[in-house]
């Protein structure tokens, strides 16, 4: 048995998370999104002027089929492709349209058989970095570095009945909006500021979306690692 502690930020207590609930256009599709970090859950529990709860759970993952996008066989392009298949956004250029098609053809992962998906959280700033890459504005190296800015860590998304049957509610920790909504905004602002500073240092030698399409870059290309 291998148990981990997870937290879910919400405007309410959630003692019994239910499979099949939640928005379909979240990062990895419909599911229950959690983090191992209490402070992050507190930040996401609040909207401006509205307090919330960091719901605490225990989850036995010993028998789970887990897709961990941080493992060596996956690249940031696998993570990005899953986002593109679930998030809604405006396609603003021809290169963006072609790039999306290319990624879906070559970096798609069938997630149907998995109980849990683990990977980066794509908050507003992170998703704007991802769109900039697809639009050929930043390189793959810059995108990969941007994923480490803001220190958001990984999120766990429970997606199967099996996963939901193993999650146990422990507590609901009250969260003050005045404190934690401000911290959430500060984290986002810090990630954007660090990203734009990184842009100033980047050379023109990186691998861009246009290069990936032109050269037919595939999963086994060493430049993706």
Residue pairs with C-beta under 8 A, 6 or more apart in sequence:
1 60
1 62
2 60
2 61
2 62
3 58
3 59
3 60
3 61
4 36
4 58
4 59
4 61
5 36
5 56
5 57
5 58
5 59
5 170
6 34
6 35
6 36
6 56
6 57
6 58
6 59
6 156
6 167
7 34
7 35
7 36
7 37
7 38
7 40
7 41
7 54
7 55
7 56
7 57
8 14
8 17
8 32
8 33
8 34
8 35
8 41
8 54
8 55
8 57
9 35
9 40
9 41
9 42
9 43
9 44
9 45
9 46
9 52
9 53
9 54
9 55
9 175
10 45
10 52
10 53
10 55
11 45
11 46
11 47
11 50
11 51
11 52
11 53
12 52
12 53
13 53
13 55
13 172
14 53
14 55
14 169
14 172
15 55
15 169
15 172
16 169
17 32
17 57
17 158
17 164
17 167
18 164
19 32
19 158
19 159
19 160
19 161
19 163
19 164
20 30
21 30
21 32
22 30
22 31
22 32
22 33
23 30
24 30
24 86
25 86
25 87
25 88
26 33
26 86
26 87
26 157
27 33
27 82
27 83
27 86
27 87
27 119
27 121
27 122
27 155
27 157
28 82
28 83
28 86
28 111
28 117
28 119
28 157
28 159
29 85
29 86
29 111
29 157
29 159
30 159
31 117
31 157
31 158
31 159
32 157
32 158
32 159
32 164
32 167
33 121
33 155
33 156
33 157
34 41
34 57
34 155
34 156
34 157
34 158
35 41
35 44
35 121
35 153
35 154
35 155
35 156
36 153
36 154
36 156
37 153
38 54
38 56
38 173
39 183
40 152
40 153
41 54
41 55
42 52
42 54
42 173
42 175
42 180
42 183
43 180
43 181
43 183
43 184
43 187
44 184
45 51
45 52
45 53
45 54
45 175
45 180
46 52
46 175
46 176
46 177
46 180
46 181
46 184
47 177
47 181
48 177
48 181
49 177
49 181
50 177
51 174
51 175
51 176
51 177
52 175
52 177
52 180
53 172
53 173
53 174
53 175
54 172
54 173
54 175
55 169
55 171
55 172
55 173
56 169
56 170
56 171
56 172
56 173
57 167
57 168
57 169
57 170
58 167
58 168
58 170
59 156
59 158
59 163
59 166
59 167
59 168
60 166
61 116
61 166
63 162
63 166
64 115
64 116
64 162
64 163
64 166
65 113
65 114
65 115
65 116
66 114
66 115
66 116
66 117
66 118
67 109
67 111
67 114
67 116
67 117
67 118
67 119
68 74
68 118
68 119
69 78
69 79
69 82
69 117
69 118
69 119
69 120
70 118
70 119
70 154
72 225
74 109
75 107
75 219
75 224
75 225
76 140
76 143
76 144
76 147
76 224
77 103
77 107
77 140
77 212
77 224
78 107
78 109
78 219
79 119
79 120
80 103
80 107
80 130
80 133
80 134
80 143
81 103
81 104
81 107
81 108
81 109
82 109
82 111
82 117
82 119
83 122
83 127
83 130
84 100
84 103
84 104
84 134
85 104
85 108
87 122
87 127
89 127
89 131
91 97
91 100
92 135
93 135
93 136
95 134
95 135
95 136
95 209
95 210
95 213
96 131
96 134
96 135
96 136
98 213
99 134
99 135
99 136
99 209
99 212
99 213
100 134
102 212
102 213
103 134
106 217
106 218
106 219
107 219
111 117
111 159
114 159
114 160
115 158
115 159
115 160
115 162
115 163
116 156
116 157
116 158
116 159
116 160
116 163
117 156
117 157
117 159
118 154
118 155
118 156
118 157
119 154
119 155
120 126
120 147
120 152
120 154
120 155
121 152
121 153
121 154
121 155
122 130
123 150
123 152
123 188
124 188
125 150
125 188
125 191
125 192
125 195
126 146
126 147
126 150
126 152
126 191
128 192
129 138
129 142
129 143
129 146
129 147
129 195
130 143
132 138
132 143
133 139
133 140
133 142
133 143
133 209
134 209
135 209
136 208
136 209
136 210
138 146
138 199
138 202
138 206
138 208
139 202
139 206
139 207
139 208
140 206
140 207
140 208
140 212
140 223
140 224
141 202
141 206
141 207
142 198
142 199
142 202
142 206
145 198
146 191
146 195
146 198
149 190
149 191
149 194
149 195
149 198
150 187
150 188
150 190
150 191
150 194
151 187
152 187
152 191
158 164
158 167
207 217
207 223
207 224
211 217
217 223
217 224
